[in-house]
Amino acid sequence: MHFASDNSGPVHPQILQALTEANSGYAMGYGADAQMETLRQTLRELFEAPDAAVYLVATGTAANSLALATLSQPYQTVFCSSVAHIHEDECNAPEFFSGGAKLTLVPGDDKMTPQALRNSIESEETRGVHGPQRGPVAISQVTERGSVYSQDELQALCAVAAEFDLSVHLDGARFANAMVSLGCTPAEMSWKAGVDAVSFGGTKNGCMGVEAVIFFDPKHAWEFELRRKRGAHLFSKNRYLAAQMLGYLKDGLWLDNARNANANCDYLAEGLRKAGAEFLHSPDANMIFASLPRATHQKAFAAGASYHLWDGGLEGPEDELVGARFVCDWSIGQDQIDQFLALL
């Protein structure tokens, strides 16, 4: 009954096998290995972007922060949702790696709207040299509250950025979960919508620890390489990152994992509805935010369930509703879900 995070699940056996196969003989370091060249071509074909610059890092924070640093200047600001991962969960890493570019939080709930984004952009560059200059727009897909931007919503946000000649970065830590939810292609959810750079996640969907950074305009390649090295995120034994990502993509494993996680999340959501849960956000992919009585949470935790309470604790009136986050990873089975739902 483990619904705490999709970071908590095991590595998929196919990816471990890919690592084992890569762990033989010698290979050039720092990304000059054969696995990396194969991966580069694989991702270019997958995204229908033959000129894309493709790089690997080990963490989502590194992927987001180095990509945004490459797209921005220290005197600029990055526009993002008020609950974006780069704001809430990266310890100011984007500001650090960019040399000081600030974040401007676009007012609203989970998703940014085009009008709110336009208002926030228009509010900057109004004080000349004294204020922050306009920088890239950062979009989370899946959002931090489990919602997925539709194709139309994504295109509308990118269109606003284009009006002001601003780059767009997509935080795709759960890229696969969003894509299978929409039923679109990688290209349709990225550069065809107007996105300039993507953090293409693997860690939350069955990998040990690897994220790809993809720039659709190769003009950013050299700067990213310098920033990655200077930021201490260039792996000497890069082949072990590349092997993970190749194993992840082989035979559509990345899609199978995401479909399994999303399907089980739907199954859990239906059970929570029947138990009277109140949903705080639309569960579009593999995350649920829902409220249950405190007594129910107490019973679930006492029985060994693992998930995060969101807006309260276990102490207090038993009938008070307390919000919680439930996440399904690729490995969870319906037996665990049934065991949990039986408690409710």
C-alpha positions in Angstrom: 0.0 0.0 0.0 2.7 2.4 -1.0 1.3 5.6 -2.6 3.9 8.1 -1.4 5.8 8.8 -4.6 6.8 7.4 -7.9 10.4 8.0 -6.8 9.9 5.2 -4.3 9.2 2.3 -6.6 11.8 -0.2 -7.9 13.8 0.0 -11.0 12.3 -2.0 -13.9 14.2 -5.3 -14.6 14.6 -4.4 -18.2 16.6 -1.3 -17.2 18.7 -3.3 -14.8 19.4 -5.7 -17.6 20.5 -2.8 -19.8 22.9 -1.6 -17.1 24.3 -5.1 -16.8 24.9 -5.3 -20.5 26.6 -1.9 -20.5 28.9 -3.0 -17.7 31.3 -4.9 -20.0 34.7 -3.8 -21.3 35.7 -0.2 -21.9 33.9 2.8 -23.3 34.9 6.4 -23.8 33.8 8.8 -21.1 31.9 12.0 -20.8 29.2 11.1 -23.4 31.5 9.9 -26.1 30.3 6.3 -25.7 28.5 4.3 -28.3 25.4 4.0 -26.2 25.0 7.8 -26.0 25.3 8.1 -29.8 22.6 5.4 -30.2 20.4 7.1 -27.7 20.8 10.5 -29.3 19.6 9.2 -32.6 16.7 7.3 -30.9 15.4 10.4 -29.1 15.7 12.5 -32.3 13.6 10.0 -34.2 11.1 9.7 -31.3 10.7 13.5 -31.2 10.8 13.8 -35.0 13.6 16.3 -34.5 16.7 15.3 -36.5 18.8 18.3 -35.3 17.9 18.2 -31.6 20.7 18.5 -29.1 20.3 15.6 -26.5 22.1 15.4 -23.1 21.7 13.3 -20.0 21.9 14.2 -16.3 21.0 12.1 -13.2 18.3 14.3 -11.5 15.2 16.3 -12.5 16.5 19.3 -10.6 19.7 19.3 -12.7 17.7 18.9 -15.9 15.3 21.7 -15.2 17.8 24.1 -13.7 20.5 23.7 -16.3 18.0 23.9 -19.2 16.5 27.1 -17.7 19.9 28.6 -17.1 20.8 28.0 -20.7 17.6 29.7 -21.9 17.9 32.7 -19.6 20.2 35.5 -18.4 20.9 36.4 -14.8 19.0 39.6 -15.1 15.9 37.9 -16.4 12.9 36.2 -14.7 11.4 32.8 -15.4 7.6 32.7 -15.6 6.0 29.6 -13.9 3.0 28.4 -12.0 2.9 29.2 -8.3 3.1 25.5 -7.5 5.7 24.6 -10.1 8.4 22.1 -9.0 11.1 24.6 -9.8 9.5 27.0 -7.3 8.4 24.6 -4.5 10.8 21.7 -4.6 14.2 22.7 -6.0 15.8 24.8 -3.2 16.3 27.8 -5.5 18.5 25.6 -7.9 17.2 27.4 -11.0 18.2 30.7 -9.5 21.6 29.3 -8.5 22.5 27.7 -11.8 21.3 30.7 -13.8 23.4 33.0 -11.8 20.5 34.9 -10.3 17.5 34.8 -12.7 14.4 35.1 -10.5 11.1 33.3 -10.7 7.9 35.2 -11.4 4.9 33.2 -10.1 1.9 33.4 -12.4 -1.3 33.7 -10.3 -3.8 31.0 -10.4 -4.4 27.4 -9.3 -2.6 24.4 -10.6 -2.4 25.3 -14.3 -1.4 28.6 -15.8 -3.9 30.2 -18.1 -2.9 32.2 -21.2 -4.4 35.4 -19.8 -2.7 35.1 -16.4 0.6 34.4 -18.2 0.2 37.4 -20.5 -0.6 39.7 -17.5 2.5 38.5 -15.7 4.7 39.0 -18.7 3.3 42.4 -19.4 4.0 43.4 -15.8 7.8 42.9 -16.3 10.2 45.1 -18.2 8.2 48.1 -17.0 11.0 49.7 -14.9 13.8 49.8 -17.4 17.2 48.9 -16.0 15.9 48.7 -12.5 13.6 45.7 -12.9 13.9 42.1 -14.1 13.8 41.5 -17.8 11.5 38.9 -19.4 12.8 35.4 -19.6 11.6 31.9 -20.5 8.2 30.4 -19.6 8.4 27.1 -17.7 5.5 24.6 -17.9 5.1 21.4 -15.8 3.5 18.5 -17.7 2.2 16.6 -15.6 1.5 19.5 -13.2 2.5 19.3 -9.6 -1.1 18.7 -8.7 -1.7 15.8 -11.1 -3.4 17.7 -13.9 -2.4 17.5 -17.6 -2.5 20.4 -20.0 -4.5 19.6 -23.1 -2.9 20.1 -26.4 -4.9 23.3 -26.9 -3.9 24.6 -23.5 -0.3 23.9 -24.1 -0.3 25.5 -27.5 -2.1 28.6 -26.1 0.6 29.1 -23.4 3.3 28.7 -26.0 1.6 31.2 -28.3 1.6 33.8 -25.5 5.3 33.2 -25.0 5.9 33.6 -28.7 4.1 37.0 -28.7 6.9 38.2 -26.5 9.7 36.2 -28.2 10.3 34.1 -25.1 11.5 30.6 -25.0 9.4 27.8 -23.4 10.8 25.0 -21.2 8.7 21.9 -20.5 9.3 20.1 -17.2 8.5 16.6 -18.2 9.5 14.6 -15.1 6.3 12.7 -15.8 6.4 13.2 -19.6 5.3 9.7 -20.4 2.3 9.8 -18.1 1.1 13.0 -19.6 1.6 11.8 -23.2 -0.3 8.6 -22.8 -3.1 10.5 -21.0 -3.4 12.8 -24.0 -2.9 10.1 -26.6 -0.5 12.3 -28.6 3.1 12.0 -29.8 6.3 13.3 -28.2 6.6 15.9 -31.0 3.0 17.0 -30.6 3.5 17.6 -26.8 6.8 19.5 -27.4 8.2 21.4 -30.3 5.0 21.2 -32.5 3.2 23.0 -29.6 5.9 25.6 -29.4 8.2 24.2 -26.7 11.9 24.9 -27.1 13.4 22.6 -24.5 12.2 19.5 -22.7 13.3 17.8 -19.5 12.4 14.2 -20.5 12.0 12.2 -17.3 12.9 8.6 -16.7 13.5 8.3 -12.9 9.8 8.5 -11.9 8.8 5.9 -14.5 11.1 2.9 -13.8 14.7 4.2 -14.3 17.3 4.2 -11.6 18.3 7.8 -12.1 18.4 9.5 -15.5 16.8 12.5 -17.2 17.3 13.7 -20.8 17.5 17.4 -21.7 16.5 18.0 -25.3 16.9 21.3 -27.1 15.1 21.5 -30.4 17.4 24.3 -31.6 21.0 23.1 -31.5 22.3 26.6 -31.0 21.9 26.0 -27.3 24.1 22.9 -27.3 27.5 24.3 -26.4 26.3 26.6 -23.7 24.4 23.7 -22.1 27.5 21.5 -22.2 29.6 24.2 -20.5 26.9 24.8 -17.8 26.5 21.0 -17.2 30.3 20.7 -16.7 30.6 23.8 -14.6 27.6 22.6 -12.5 29.3 19.2 -11.8 26.6 17.3 -13.6 28.7 15.8 -16.5 29.1 12.1 -15.7 32.5 10.6 -16.6 30.8 7.1 -17.0 28.0 8.5 -19.0 27.3 5.1 -20.6 25.4 4.0 -17.5 23.0 6.9 -17.9 22.6 6.2 -21.6 22.1 2.5 -20.9 19.2 3.3 -18.6 17.5 5.5 -21.1 18.0 3.0 -23.9 16.5 0.2 -21.7 13.7 2.6 -20.8 12.8 3.3 -24.5 13.3 -0.3 -25.8 10.2 -2.0 -27.0 8.0 0.9 -25.7 8.7 0.1 -22.0 8.4 3.8 -21.1 4.9 3.8 -22.5 3.9 0.5 -20.9 5.1 1.8 -17.5 3.2 5.0 -17.8 0.0 3.3 -19.0 0.2 0.9 -16.0 0.7 3.7 -13.6 -2.1 5.8 -15.1 -4.5 2.9 -15.2 -3.9 2.0 -11.6 -4.4 5.6 -10.6 -7.7 5.6 -12.4 -8.6 2.4 -10.5 -7.6 4.0 -7.2 -9.5 7.2 -8.0 -12.7 5.2 -8.6 -12.3 3.5 -5.3 -11.8 6.7 -3.5 -14.9 8.2 -5.1 -16.9 5.3 -3.9 -15.5 5.9 -0.4 -16.7 9.5 -0.5 -13.4 11.3 -1.1 -13.4 14.9 -2.3 -11.0 15.5 -5.1 -8.9 18.7 -4.9 -7.7 18.5 -8.5 -8.4 16.5 -11.6 -6.5 13.2 -11.5 -5.4 13.1 -15.2 -2.3 10.9 -14.9 -0.8 9.0 -12.0 -1.4 11.4 -9.0 -4.4 12.0 -6.9 -5.1 14.9 -4.5 -8.2 14.1 -2.4 -9.6 14.7 1.0 -10.8 12.0 3.5 -11.9 12.2 7.1 -9.0 12.3 9.6 -10.2 9.0 11.1 -9.8 7.3 7.8 -6.3 8.5 7.5 -5.5 7.3 11.0 -6.9 3.9 10.2 -4.9 3.7 6.9 -1.6 4.7 8.5 -2.1 2.3 11.4 -2.5 -0.5 8.8 0.7 0.4 7.1 -0.4 2.5 4.2 2.2 5.0 2.9 1.2 8.4 1.4 1.6 12.1 2.1 -1.0 14.2 4.0 -1.3 17.5 2.3 -3.1 20.1 4.4 -3.3 18.7 7.9 -2.0 16.1 10.3 -3.2 13.0 12.1 -4.1 14.9 15.3 -7.4 16.6 15.5 -11.2 16.1 15.1 -11.8 12.6 13.5 -14.5 13.8 11.2 -12.5 16.7 9.8 -11.5 16.4 6.1 -7.7 16.2 5.5 -6.2 16.4 2.0 -3.7 13.8 0.9 -1.6 13.0 -2.2 -1.6 9.5 -3.6 0.8 8.5 -6.4 0.8 5.3 -8.4 4.1 4.2 -9.9 4.7 1.7 -12.7 5.1 -1.3 -10.4 2.0 -1.0 -8.2 -0.6 -3.7 -8.6 -4.4 -3.7 -8.1 -3.9 -6.1 -5.1 -2.2 -3.3 -3.2 -5.0 -0.9 -4.2 -7.7 -3.3 -3.2 -6.0 -3.8 0.1 -6.0 -0.1 0.7 -9.5 0.5 -0.5 -10.8 -2.3 1.8 -9.6 -0.1 4.8 -11.9 2.7 3.6 
